[in-house]
Amino acid sequence: MDTHLVIFQPSGRRGRVEKGKNLLEVSRELGVDIESVCGGQKTCGKCKVRVQEGFFERHGISSHPDHLSPLVDEEEKLLSDDEIAQGYRLACAAEVLGDVLLFVPEESRGGKQVVRKDVTLRKINLNPAVRTYSVKLDKPTPNPRTLKYLKVEMQDITTEDLDLTDDYQKMLSAQPIIIESTLPQLTELPVLTLPIQGQDEFLESSAYIQCTDRKIIDKAREVIGDEKIATNAVARLVAGVYNLLEKNPTASLPSALDVLEMKKGDCNEHAILFTALARAVGIPTKIYVGLVNLDGYAYYYHAWCAVWLGSWVAVDPTFNQFPADVGHLKLKEGEIAEQAVVLKVVGKLQIKMLEYSQ
Ligand code: FES
């Protein structure tokens, strides 16, 4: 196996790693905690590291920018010209091709750098209002985006106040809490046209979801064009919200109209704007809050949506997913305010991976 030496500063963690691995994977292998709000999707820009160039006698390493794979488009978008000139890379995009010495700037550090041998809970100080929490897994699982089925056990919590089931997420047992998630097959859904009939409660306007406001209706129409087939319209809206909003953690809980105005936000803003736009064109939509397994290593607090297409199908406008992958673990439905319940649970929860399949 072709391996290369990688050293992270300032922690000094080092190790020989397989050629071709990206630096985010390598950082995890070596116990270096780098922020990854988007879970390595190359959309958040939080995982910046700087390549040190030269021969570093003290570390016995010759490090060069060419020892990483070439810059990709996403890095050109998310890094400034100055940063690129200084040797900054996105850890999730840069792959190891040779020996490298890297500096992890303060802003990219996820917290205390430790090697995790057990499942532990850790608070990440990304944003005090959203209070991102994670539940680490003891051993990595394959990327949940490629899975069709996932079964987990949720430990140290009760089912009280939680909404753990829907059409594709089933609770197999309440004690212990065993949850299985299956990826919906879009081709098996009925062909519905807009506006969708029924589920009227999920077409209503609220203080945060102003789906009857002119600006929201106009935007929704602009995004879906003359599309009348519900699944196609949902796909356009998911991609539309994903492309419209800059990925940026925010410290408040704005309404859909505010989000449309600001054009940026984290998962809460994506979920609330998507819900308003979808309801505006007659797609019953609700908000889910819970956890998402971003990268096979940990579950993070997250908000996403579900649309009524003859069954409730989860969609994730933050990650441009229709349907949302099986790494999404819904804990509560309603509005974003339900996150309070979720955060209380996440403070205690342990998750054990039981089964998965491609
Ligand atoms: S983890 Fe989000 S851009 Fe790298």
Residues whose N, C-alpha, C, O or C-beta is under 5 A from the ligand:
A	BS01	FES	E35 S36 V37 C38 G39 G40 Q41 K42 T43 C44 G45 K46 C47 L90 C92
